[in-house]
Amino acid sequence: MKPGLISYHDALGIIQQQSRLSLTETLPLAKGRGHFLAEEFKAPFPLPRFINAGLDGFTLVSSHTHAASTTNPISIPVVGTVTAGQSVSPPPFRTPKAFEINTGAPLPAGYDTVLPVEEAIYSPTPSPHLTISTALKASQNVRQVGSDVKTGQFLLSKGQPLHAAELAVLAAFGQDTVKTSMMPTLHFLATGDELLSSPHQAMAGGKIYNSSLPMIDCLCAELSLPFKAYPPMVDRAELWQQDIEKIILKEKPGLIITTGAVSKGKYDLIPSTIENMGGEVLFHGVAIRPGKPILFAELPNGHYFFGLPGNPVSTVIGFRFFILPFLRHLLGQPQEQPLTAVLTNDYHKNSRLKQFLKAYGAVDNQAQFKAEILAGQESFKIQPLLKTNGWIIADESDNVLSAGMKKGFYPWLPAFI
C-alpha cells in the first residue's frame, strides 16, 4: 500500500481490481427472481425455432394462388387442420390444397403463407374448400425461423438482475435452473469504548448509543443483503484481533465492516492489527469528505474488510459509495451512473476534497429534476438525514456550487446493488 491519501477515482479502481470473492449458486429458475446472473447467456437455438402461423386462418402455397382474381376466383380444398404443438407432413401435392391452422402452429413443409380466418371465404359443404379471389404473397402472416432471436445471439449479461422478462427469456430456451452470483454476508462490528452495548444501559460519562448498527442493518434489509451484526468491540488490539479471527475461521469468505478506530489517533488500532493478522491494507485514506480515513483490506482466508470512520454520516457514505460499488463489481454489474439534477441553492465548499453532500431531490411542476443541498453537512449531524433522499457530489475542483448548476445526484440507495 502506498502511504497518503488517494483519490476517490483511484480507490474505486482498487476496489474493482478485487474479484477473488466470487461465490455462485445454481437455483431452480422459479427461485431466481431478484438474484443476479453469474454468467452471460447466449441463445442456444433460434426463436421461433420453426416457421409458424402468426394468426388463425388457412395456410396455402402462395404460388398456387397467383392466377386468382375477382374475375377468376379459384377453389382450393381444405384437407386438414394443424394446431399448435402438432406437425403435419402432407404427401406430395399435385393440385393446390389448404390446411386450417391455429396461431403458433408449424406450417406444413412447402407452405409459405397464411390467409386470416376473417378474410377467408370458406365453405364447409359439399366438401370443405376456400374460394380465393386475390393472389396471396409469400411469408404473409408467417413467423420465420429466428425472426425474434438468432442462434448464438447475446441476450443476458453477467450481473443482470433477474426479474420477469429475464426469467421468461431463460424459460423460453428450456432453462430450468440458473447460475447466480451469491451475495457475500456482511459482518458488521462497531468499535469504541464509548459505545453502549444495549440501549437499555444508562448513559454515563462519555458513553453514547450505537446509531450506526440500526442504520446499516436497515440499509442492508432494504437491499436484501445478508447481514450479521456483532456486539461492539472495545479499543484493545488483542481483543479486536480475536473477534475478527473468529469470524474469519468460522464463516465462509465474506465482507467484514467495522466503524471507528481507523484514523491516526492512539486508539485507532485497526490498520496495524490487520497487518499483524497477515492481511493486506489496499488503501487507507481517501481524499473525500466525510469519511477520509476509510480503509480497505484483504484478510486471510479470502475475506475482505472495510474500516469505516465512526461518525454516522461517514459510515453511511462509506457504505453507499465504497461498499455498494464493491458489491456491484462482485456481481458483475456496471458502475452506477448518477441522475442529473439542477441545484436550487448555492453551496460554498471550503476544501480541496471531493465532498458527498446530503441533498433532497424531487421533480418540480415543470417536470425538471431539482436538488437542494441541505444544511448541516458535518459528519456527526444526523438530523439532516431525516430529509436526505440522495447525495450531490462536489468535485475536488469545485469551490462554489451555484443555484441553476447541473450536478450528479445519487439516490439514497440505488435501484439495484
N, C-alpha and C positions, 0 to 999 in steps of 0.2 A: 504494500500500500504506500502511495506517495503521501508525504505529510502535507498538511494545509488544506484549505477549502478547495472544493471543486465546484464547477457549475452544475446547475440542475440538469442541463443537457448531458453533461458527461456522466452524472450519476445515473440517469436513465440508460445511457449506453452501457454502463457496467451491469446494471440490473438485467438488461436484455442479452447480455453475454452468458448469463447463468441459465442453463437448461438441463442440468443434471437431475433436477427433481421432476421426473417425468413419470407420472402414475396413470395407468389406464385400467379400465374395466370394460368387459363386454356385457351389455344389458339386453334383455328382451326389448324388441322395438317398442312395445307398448309402454315400457318404463323409461324410454329415452327422453321424454319431454323435460325441457329445462336443463338438460346436460349439454355438453359441448363435444362436437365430433373430434375424434383423436387423429383422424387421417382423412385426406381428401377422397372424394367419391367421384368416379367416372362411370358413365353408362356402360354396362356390360353387353347391352343389346339395344336395338333401336326401339323407339316408341313413335307411332304404333309399330308393332312387330310384324304385322301383316296388313295388306290392303283391306280396308273395311268400309262399310257404308256409313256416310255421315248423317243419314236420317232414314226414317221409314219410307219404303217405296218399293220400286221394282228395279232389278239390275238387268242390264242388257249389254250387248256388244254394240258400241256406237256405230260401227261401220254398217251394221245391219239396218240402220235407220236412215242412211244418207239419202235414200230415194223418197223418203216420206215427205208429204206436203199437204196443205189443206185441200188441194185439188186431187191429191193422190195419197190418201191415207192407206196405211198398211196394217195388217193384223198380225200380231205375234202371240203365239200360245204361251200361257204361263204354266210351267211344267212342275213347279215345286216351290217350297219355302225354305229360306235359310234364316235361322235365328242366331242370336248372339251365343257364342260358345260352340257353335256347330260348324262343320266344314262340309262342303259339297264338292264332289269330283264328278262333274257331268260327263257323259260319254261324248266322244267327238260329235259335233253337230254339223249336219249338212244344211239344215234350214234354221232360220232365226228362232230362238227360244228365250223366254224371260223367266226369272225367279222373283217371287215376292221376297223381300229382305227387310230385316229389322236393323235399327241403328246399332252400329258396332259389330255387326256380323261380317265375317270374311266374304269377299267376293269370290265366286267360283272362278277357277282358272280360265283366263281368256276374257273374262267380263271386265268392263272398264268404265261403266257409267251407272248412275242411279237416277231414276225418274221419281221425284217426290210423289207420295201417295195422293196428295191433294191435287196434283196436276195430271194424274193418270186417268185415262178413260178405260175403266176396267169393266169387263162383262164376265160374270161367273158362268153364264149359260149361253148356248148349249154346252160349250166347253170353255174353261177359263182362258181369257185372252185379253190382250191390250190392243187398243186402237191408237196408232201413232201417226200424228199428222204434222210433226215437226222433227227435223233431223236433230239428233242428240249429239252432244260433244263428249269426247273422251275426258275422263277424270272429273266429270261433273258430279258434285256431291259425294266425292270419294276421298277418303283419308289415305294418303300414300305412306308407305313404309318410311319411318324416320322423319316424318313431317313435323313432329314435336321434338324428338331427341334423336341425335345421331349416335351410332355406336362409338364409344370412346369419348364422347363429349364430356367435358368437365362440368360438374353440376354443383358440388358442395366442397367448400374449402375446409381445411383443418382449422378447428376453433369455432366453426359455425354453431351458433346456438340452435338447438333442436326444438322446433315448435311444429305447428300443424302442417305447414307446407313442406318442411324438410322431411318429416316423418311420412307424409303422403308420397313424396318422391322415392324415398327408400323402399316403401311398401310396394310401389309400382314395379320395382325391379326384383321383387321376391325376397327382400332382405327381412329376415325375422329377428335378427339381432343387430346391434350397432356397437361399435367400439368407441368409447367415450373417454375423455380426459377426466381423471379423478381430481377433484379439488382437494389440495392438502389441508389437513387440520391446522387451524390457527391456535396456537397455545399462547395464552396471554398471562403475563405476570407484571404486576406493578411493583416498583421498588421504592423504598424510603421509610426510614424510621418514623416519619411524621404521619404515615397513613394508618388509620384505624382499620382493623381487620373486619369490623362489623359496624353497621350504622346504629346498632343498639349500645355501642360503647359511648360513654360520656366523653365529650371533648374537654381536653385539659391541656394547658400549656400551649405548645405549638402544633398540636395534633389537628389533622384535617380528615374529612371524609373522602373516600375514593370516588371521584366522579368519572374518571376515565373508564373504569370497568363497565358500568352500565351503558356508557356511550358506545364503546367498541362492541359490546355484546349486542346492542340494538342494531348497529350498522351491519354486523355480520348476519343477524337474523333477517334484515331487510333484503340482503343479497343471497340468502340461503347458503351461507358459508359455514362449514363445520367449525365450531368454536368450542374451546375448552379453557376455562378460567381456573386460576390457582390463587391461593392466599397471597397477600402482599409479602414481599421479601424485605428483610432488614438490610441495612447498609454494611454488610460484612462479607468480604470477598469469599471466604471459605464456605460460608453457608449458601451464598448465592450460587457458587460453583456446584455445590452438592445438589441444589434444587434443579439446576439446568441439566446436570449429568443424569439425574433420574429420568427426566423427560427423554433425553437422547437415548438412553438404554431401553426404556420401556415402550416408547412409541415409534411407530413407523415414520420414515422421513416426512417432515412437515415444516411448518414455519413457526418459529418462536418469536414472540413480540414482547418486549418489555417497555415500560415507561420509567423515565428518570435514570439518574446515575450514568449519563453518557457525556457530560460536559468535561470541564477541566479542573473541577474542584477536588478537595481532599477525599470526598466520599463518592466521587464518580468512578466507580470501580469496574465498570463493565469492560472497557477496551482492554485493559491489561489482563483481566481474568479470562477473557476469550482467548487471548494468545497463550496463556498458561494452560488452557484446556486443549491446545493443539488446533484451535480454529484459526481461520484467516480473516482478518478485517479487510474488506474490499474497498470501503471508503468510510471515513469518519469526518463529518463536517461538510456541509453543502452551503453554498453562498445564497441562502434564502432567508426569508423572514415570514412567519415564525418557523422554528424547527431547525435552526442552523446546526446544532450538534448531532443530528441524526447519524446513525451508524448502521452499516450493512455488512454482514459477515457470513461466511460459510463455516458451519460447525462440523465436528466429526460425525460419522455415520450418515452423512447426506442431508442433515437439517440445515435450513437457512435461518438467519437471525436478523431481525430489525430492532435496534435500540432507539426508541423514540424519546424525545425530551418529555419531561413530566408535566409541563403546563398543558391544560386541557386542549387548547386550540392547537398547540404544537402537535399534540397526539393525533387529533383528527386530520391535520394537514399531512402528517406522516402516513396515516392510513390511506387517505384519499389520493395522494399524489406520488406515493412511493410503493406502498404495499399493493394497491389495486393494479397499477401498471405491471408490477412483478407477476401477479396472478394472471393478468391478461396475456403476458408473454408465455407463461407456462401452458396456458390453454390454447395457444396458437392464434390469439386474436390480434387484429391490427391495433396500433396505437390510437388511443381515443382522440377525437377531434372536437374542439370546443364549438359552442354556438357563438354567433356574433351578436353582441349587444351594444346598443347606443347608451352611453353614460348619461345619467340625469343630473350629476353633480360633479364638482371638482374634488380632487384629492391631491394633496401635496405630499410627496414621498421624500423622506429625509435620509435615505441610504442608497448605496450603490448595489444593493442586493435585489434579487428577484423577490417579489412580495406577493403572497397569496392573501387576497383581501376578502373579508366577509362581505357578501352582497345579497341584494334581493332583486330578482329579475322577474318581469312579467310582460305580457303583450298588452299594449295600450289600445285605445279605441280606434286607432288608425292601423291596427294590425302590425305595429312595429314593436320588436322586442327591445325593451329598455331595462337598464340595470342601475340600481342605486348602490353606491359604495357606502356601507354603514359606518356609523360612529363606533368607537370602541374597538380598534383593531389590535390592541395589545393581546398577547398570547394567554394571559391569565384571565381575561374577561370573557365569561361565558354567557352573560345576559344577551349580547347581540346575536348569539346563536339561535335565540328564540325566533328571530325574524329571518335569519340567514336561510336562503334556499339555493345558494350557489356561491361561486368564487370567481372574482376577477383577478387575473394575473397581471401584475405590473412588472415589466421587464427591467433588467438592470439599468438600461439607459433612460428609462422614464424618470423625469423629475416631477412633472405635474400632469396628472390626468385631468382633462377638462371635459365639462359637460358638452355633449354632442360628439365626442370622440367614440370611435368604434373599437371595442376590445373583446378578446376572447372570454367567454363565460362558460364555466364548467358547473353543471348542476350539482347539487349537494351530493348525490350519488349518481353514477352512470346508469343508463338503462340496462346494460349488461356489464359484467365484470370487464 
